[in-house]
Amino acid sequence: MTDNRSLRSLNLPARDAETFKAYLHLPFEPIALEMMHIPVGADDVFVATFPKSGTTWMQQICHGLRSGGDMTFKQVSWVVPWLERGHIFGIDSRLAQPYAPRVFKTHLPYAQINKGARYIHVMRDPKDALVSFYGFLSHRLIDPTALSIETFAECWLLADQLAEQNDPDAPFGPYLYNYWRHLLDWWAARAQAPVLTLAYEHLRRDLAPQVARIADFMGISADATLLELAAHQAGFDFMVAHQEQFSDEIVGIPGRLLKVVSGKVGGHKQLLSPPLVARIDAAWQRYVTPITGASSYEAFIAALP
């Protein structure tokens, strides 16, 4: 089996479930832990998402609003850094940002994040997140010819995600890979901090009013011209046309990680088997329904403002 630390640092492909589970068990690097505790203030904004739930999209919206539409950056992650993993792209999250307020990307849950800022939590249908995450990781981390999407789902989406850490039945890996706990942790955080909760599907359906809500939450006085510009520059066609600015380069690894691919809502319907869909729906009802009362993801986001 591939050495675990080289798997994380070199992003080598996992060719079986055992290797992928070992990857998920790896602790955060010391520099990541340091980044997770940098001082923040009430004006700072965190884009808090589970992977492949509109992260790059929200980075672009927030940066467009605060900068008046500046597109001179080489990669969006250089101006809106990934708090806990920016170092793998050669980015130091502690450095000054070109515009205010400061904006950070994170895949951490609220329990592990820097406290005292404002947080934009974007959620996405777990079935679409699964398909998108699997496809994204297939470029680098996993070998899709050896690790099927069903096995991939077993490793994180269908494990006992609510078990306590250090418990024999604890889920694999840090909260970063833990869809259910990530969702519920951010949902509960609304009672403890300023959290704007958004649904990926609502952003896709009608972006403009959501951009206005985001500007207001960030404390940005945006007129109609700026709101229109920020929404335009966050449109799928615009971001595809500027794909290189919305991809990442890992230090020491050739090639780019493309992040703007399809952005489909409901794309899982053609890719996931009915039994797997049924298991994911059952997992929602096991983990999320008892806490939120929502019988499905669709019912959950329908209740959002």
Backbone torsions as a table, in degrees:
resi	resn	phi	psi	omega
1	MET	NA	145.3	179.8
2	THR	-60.6	139.6	176.4
3	ASP	-56.7	132.3	-172.6
4	ASN	-60.8	-44.9	-175.8
5	ARG	-70.0	-35.9	176.9
6	SER	-69.0	-30.1	177.3
7	LEU	-61.1	-43.2	179.4
8	ARG	-74.1	-45.7	-173.1
9	SER	-74.8	-32.2	-178.1
10	LEU	-103.0	-5.9	176.9
11	ASN	60.4	40.8	179.5
12	LEU	-75.5	151.9	-175.9
13	PRO	-71.9	134.4	173.9
14	ALA	-83.7	127.2	-174.5
15	ARG	-106.1	5.4	175.5
16	ASP	-157.9	166.3	-177.1
17	ALA	-63.8	-35.4	-178.7
18	GLU	-60.7	-44.5	-179.7
19	THR	-66.8	-40.8	-179.6
20	PHE	-66.3	-40.3	177.1
21	LYS	-63.2	-39.3	178.1
22	ALA	-62.4	-39.5	177.2
23	TYR	-60.5	-43.2	-178.3
24	LEU	-66.7	-26.4	179.5
25	HIS	-77.3	-14.6	-174.2
26	LEU	-62.5	138.2	176.7
27	PRO	-74.0	162.9	173.7
28	PHE	-67.1	146.8	176.1
29	GLU	-68.4	155.5	-179.8
30	PRO	-53.9	-39.8	-179.4
31	ILE	-66.6	-32.3	177.0
32	ALA	-65.9	-42.8	178.2
33	LEU	-62.8	-35.8	177.7
34	GLU	-65.7	-43.8	179.2
35	MET	-62.5	-34.4	-177.0
36	MET	-69.4	-6.5	-177.8
37	HIS	-126.1	20.5	176.6
38	ILE	-69.5	147.1	-179.9
39	PRO	-63.8	139.2	175.8
40	VAL	-129.6	162.2	-179.9
41	GLY	-125.4	175.2	-174.5
42	ALA	-64.8	-20.6	179.2
43	ASP	-85.9	-16.5	-178.7
44	ASP	-69.8	149.5	-178.4
45	VAL	-126.8	133.7	175.2
46	PHE	-112.0	128.3	170.7
47	VAL	-88.6	105.9	-171.9
48	ALA	-110.6	109.6	-177.3
49	THR	-138.4	157.3	164.0
50	PHE	-77.0	148.3	-178.9
51	PRO	-50.4	139.8	177.7
52	LYS	64.8	40.0	178.1
53	SER	-125.5	30.8	177.4
54	GLY	96.6	21.4	-176.3
55	THR	-62.2	-57.3	-178.2
56	THR	-60.8	-38.2	177.5
57	TRP	-57.8	-48.7	-178.4
58	MET	-70.4	-33.3	173.6
59	GLN	-57.5	-45.1	-178.2
60	GLN	-66.0	-41.6	179.4
61	ILE	-61.6	-49.3	-177.5
62	CYS	-64.0	-42.3	-179.6
63	HIS	-68.0	-40.4	178.7
64	GLY	-60.9	-40.1	-179.7
65	LEU	-67.4	-44.0	-174.9
66	ARG	-77.9	-23.1	-174.2
67	SER	-104.0	-3.1	-175.9
68	GLY	73.7	22.9	176.9
69	GLY	92.5	18.8	179.6
70	ASP	-61.2	126.9	178.8
71	MET	-121.5	27.3	-177.3
72	THR	-85.2	-4.1	-178.7
73	PHE	-71.1	150.5	177.4
74	LYS	-77.2	-44.8	176.0
75	GLN	-138.4	138.8	-175.5
76	VAL	-61.2	-28.5	179.8
77	SER	-69.5	-13.4	176.2
78	TRP	-79.6	-23.3	179.2
79	VAL	-106.2	-21.5	172.8
80	VAL	-127.6	84.3	-169.9
81	PRO	-72.4	152.5	173.7
82	TRP	-79.5	113.2	-171.6
83	LEU	-53.8	-58.3	-169.3
84	GLU	-89.8	-12.4	-177.9
85	ARG	-133.6	12.3	-178.7
86	GLY	-59.5	-26.5	-176.7
87	HIS	-62.2	-26.3	-179.3
88	ILE	-72.4	-13.9	175.7
89	PHE	-104.9	9.4	-179.4
90	GLY	76.9	26.1	-176.0
91	ILE	-115.0	131.9	176.8
92	ASP	-103.0	110.9	-175.9
93	SER	-64.5	-15.8	-177.7
94	ARG	-79.6	-17.0	-176.6
95	LEU	-69.6	157.1	-179.9
96	ALA	-63.3	144.8	176.4
97	GLN	-98.7	154.2	-172.5
98	PRO	-72.7	-17.6	-178.0
99	TYR	-139.3	161.8	175.7
100	ALA	-112.7	148.5	-0.7
101	PRO	-75.1	162.4	172.9
102	ARG	-65.2	141.5	177.7
103	VAL	-129.9	134.0	178.0
104	PHE	-124.1	147.5	170.8
105	LYS	-96.4	143.3	174.1
106	THR	-152.8	148.1	171.1
107	HIS	-108.5	10.9	-179.6
108	LEU	-78.8	155.2	170.3
109	PRO	-79.0	169.0	-179.3
110	TYR	-60.8	-34.2	-178.2
111	ALA	-58.8	-26.8	-176.1
112	GLN	-108.2	1.6	-172.1
113	ILE	-95.7	161.4	175.0
114	ASN	-62.7	132.0	-177.4
115	LYS	-95.1	153.6	174.8
116	GLY	107.6	1.6	-179.0
117	ALA	-107.8	-164.6	171.6
118	ARG	-111.9	150.1	-170.0
119	TYR	-135.3	129.2	174.8
120	ILE	-106.2	109.7	-178.4
121	HIS	-101.0	119.4	177.3
122	VAL	-110.3	127.7	178.9
123	MET	-111.6	160.2	-179.6
124	ARG	-144.6	150.7	176.0
125	ASP	-48.2	125.9	-177.3
126	PRO	-59.5	-29.1	180.0
127	LYS	-70.7	-41.5	176.6
128	ASP	-70.1	-38.0	177.7
129	ALA	-62.7	-39.4	178.4
130	LEU	-60.3	-50.1	-178.2
131	VAL	-62.7	-44.5	-177.9
132	SER	-67.8	-42.4	-179.5
133	PHE	-65.3	-43.1	179.2
134	TYR	-62.4	-44.7	179.1
135	GLY	-64.5	-40.6	179.7
136	PHE	-64.0	-47.5	-178.4
137	LEU	-69.9	-22.9	-179.8
138	SER	-64.9	-19.2	178.5
139	HIS	-73.9	-25.3	-170.2
140	ARG	-136.6	-55.4	-165.5
141	LEU	-86.2	-38.2	-175.6
142	ILE	-118.8	155.4	176.6
143	ASP	-100.7	103.5	-175.7
144	PRO	-63.9	-19.2	177.6
145	THR	-75.8	-17.5	-179.0
146	ALA	-113.2	-20.9	-177.6
147	LEU	-124.1	101.3	-176.8
148	SER	-70.4	163.6	178.8
149	ILE	-66.3	-29.8	176.8
150	GLU	-65.2	-44.1	178.2
151	THR	-67.8	-39.8	176.7
152	PHE	-58.1	-44.1	179.2
153	ALA	-62.4	-38.4	179.5
154	GLU	-62.1	-33.9	-174.9
155	CYS	-66.7	-32.1	-176.2
156	TRP	-136.4	-38.8	-173.1
157	LEU	-78.8	-30.5	-174.7
158	LEU	-112.7	8.1	172.1
159	ALA	-75.2	173.2	179.0
160	ASP	-76.0	85.4	-170.0
161	GLN	-73.7	-12.7	-177.5
162	LEU	-102.3	3.1	177.3
163	ALA	-63.2	150.1	179.5
164	GLU	-70.9	148.5	174.1
165	GLN	-62.4	147.3	-178.0
166	ASN	72.0	1.1	175.3
167	ASP	-83.0	146.7	179.3
168	PRO	-56.4	-25.7	-179.8
169	ASP	-100.0	16.4	-176.6
170	ALA	-62.0	150.1	179.4
171	PRO	-70.2	163.8	179.9
172	PHE	-74.1	133.6	166.3
173	GLY	82.0	176.3	177.9
174	PRO	-70.7	169.7	-179.7
175	TYR	-57.3	-23.8	-178.5
176	LEU	-51.5	-33.5	-177.4
177	TYR	-101.9	15.7	-165.6
178	ASN	-114.0	87.2	-171.8
179	TYR	-55.7	-50.9	-172.6
180	TRP	-65.0	-47.2	-177.8
181	ARG	-69.4	-36.4	176.9
182	HIS	-60.0	-48.1	-179.3
183	LEU	-60.7	-49.5	-175.4
184	LEU	-70.3	-33.2	179.3
185	ASP	-66.1	-43.4	179.2
186	TRP	-71.4	-31.6	176.9
187	TRP	-64.0	-42.5	179.3
188	ALA	-71.0	-27.6	-176.8
189	ALA	-64.6	-19.2	-179.2
190	ARG	-58.8	-24.8	179.6
191	ALA	-83.8	-7.9	-174.4
192	GLN	-117.0	-17.6	-173.1
193	ALA	-154.2	162.9	174.1
194	PRO	-70.4	107.4	-178.1
195	VAL	-126.6	124.4	172.6
196	LEU	-98.5	115.3	-177.8
197	THR	-99.1	123.1	-178.5
198	LEU	-127.0	153.5	175.8
199	ALA	-106.9	133.2	177.0
200	TYR	-52.2	-42.4	-176.7
201	GLU	-65.0	-35.3	177.9
202	HIS	-70.6	-35.6	175.9
203	LEU	-63.2	-41.3	179.3
204	ARG	-68.2	-35.5	-175.8
205	ARG	-72.4	-41.5	-174.8
206	ASP	-155.1	88.5	-170.1
207	LEU	-72.1	-41.1	-170.1
208	ALA	-55.0	-51.6	-179.5
209	PRO	-65.2	-28.6	177.6
210	GLN	-69.7	-37.4	176.8
211	VAL	-62.2	-38.9	178.0
212	ALA	-64.0	-40.2	177.6
213	ARG	-64.4	-39.9	-179.2
214	ILE	-65.5	-43.3	178.7
215	ALA	-59.5	-46.2	179.8
216	ASP	-61.4	-42.4	-179.5
217	PHE	-65.0	-36.8	179.7
218	MET	-76.3	-8.5	-178.3
219	GLY	78.8	26.0	-178.9
220	ILE	-100.6	125.8	177.6
221	SER	-82.7	91.6	-173.1
222	ALA	-105.4	124.5	175.9
223	ASP	-82.7	178.6	-175.5
224	ALA	-61.1	-34.8	-178.7
225	THR	-65.8	-45.1	179.5
226	LEU	-66.5	-42.0	179.6
227	LEU	-61.5	-42.2	179.0
228	GLU	-64.7	-42.3	180.0
229	LEU	-64.7	-45.4	-179.1
230	ALA	-63.3	-39.9	178.3
231	ALA	-67.4	-41.1	178.8
232	HIS	-61.9	-45.1	-177.5
233	GLN	-74.0	-10.8	174.8
234	ALA	-102.6	7.2	176.8
235	GLY	-72.3	151.3	-175.9
236	PHE	-59.8	-45.8	-177.7
237	ASP	-62.2	-41.4	179.9
238	PHE	-64.1	-44.4	-176.9
239	MET	-69.9	-34.5	175.1
240	VAL	-64.6	-41.2	179.8
241	ALA	-65.2	-22.3	178.5
242	HIS	-115.5	36.2	-172.7
243	GLN	-52.2	-39.2	-175.9
244	GLU	-61.6	-30.6	179.6
245	GLN	-78.0	-13.1	-179.8
246	PHE	-116.2	31.3	174.1
247	SER	-125.7	166.3	-176.9
248	ASP	-121.6	149.1	174.3
249	GLU	-116.7	120.2	177.7
250	ILE	-84.3	132.5	-178.3
251	VAL	-57.2	126.2	177.0
252	GLY	84.9	-0.9	-178.5
253	ILE	-119.3	124.1	-179.2
254	PRO	-69.3	153.4	176.3
255	GLY	88.8	173.2	-178.1
256	ARG	-120.7	151.5	172.6
257	LEU	-94.6	108.8	-179.0
258	LEU	-78.6	136.0	-174.9
259	LYS	-116.3	-22.0	179.3
260	VAL	-102.1	100.9	-172.5
261	VAL	-114.3	-63.9	-179.9
262	SER	-136.0	-39.8	179.0
263	GLY	66.0	22.6	-175.6
264	LYS	-70.9	148.0	169.3
265	VAL	-101.3	125.7	-179.4
266	GLY	83.1	12.6	-179.3
267	GLY	-63.1	-19.5	-179.6
268	HIS	-66.4	-20.5	-172.9
269	LYS	-62.7	-27.5	179.3
270	GLN	-94.0	-5.6	-170.7
271	LEU	-119.3	-24.5	-177.7
272	LEU	-101.8	141.2	179.3
273	SER	-72.2	150.6	178.0
274	PRO	-54.4	-40.7	178.3
275	PRO	-62.6	-37.9	179.3
276	LEU	-69.4	-40.1	176.2
277	VAL	-59.3	-43.4	-179.7
278	ALA	-63.6	-37.8	-179.8
279	ARG	-69.0	-37.7	177.9
280	ILE	-67.3	-41.8	177.5
281	ASP	-61.9	-39.1	178.6
282	ALA	-66.8	-37.2	178.0
283	ALA	-64.3	-40.9	175.9
284	TRP	-56.4	-48.1	-177.3
285	GLN	-68.0	-26.5	177.5
286	ARG	-75.7	-44.6	-172.0
287	TYR	-94.3	-43.9	-169.0
288	VAL	-94.5	-42.1	-176.0
289	THR	-56.4	-45.0	-178.9
290	PRO	-61.8	-24.7	-176.8
291	ILE	-94.9	-37.1	-175.9
292	THR	-104.4	-20.7	-175.7
293	GLY	83.2	-4.5	-178.8
294	ALA	-85.5	125.3	-175.7
295	SER	-77.1	-14.1	-178.4
296	SER	-156.2	166.9	177.3
297	TYR	-62.1	-41.7	-179.2
298	GLU	-59.6	-42.2	178.0
299	ALA	-67.0	-35.5	-178.6
300	PHE	-62.5	-51.3	-176.1
301	ILE	-77.0	-20.9	177.6
302	ALA	-64.3	-24.8	-178.8
303	ALA	-87.2	-5.8	178.5
304	LEU	-70.8	148.9	176.4
305	PRO	-68.0	NA	NA
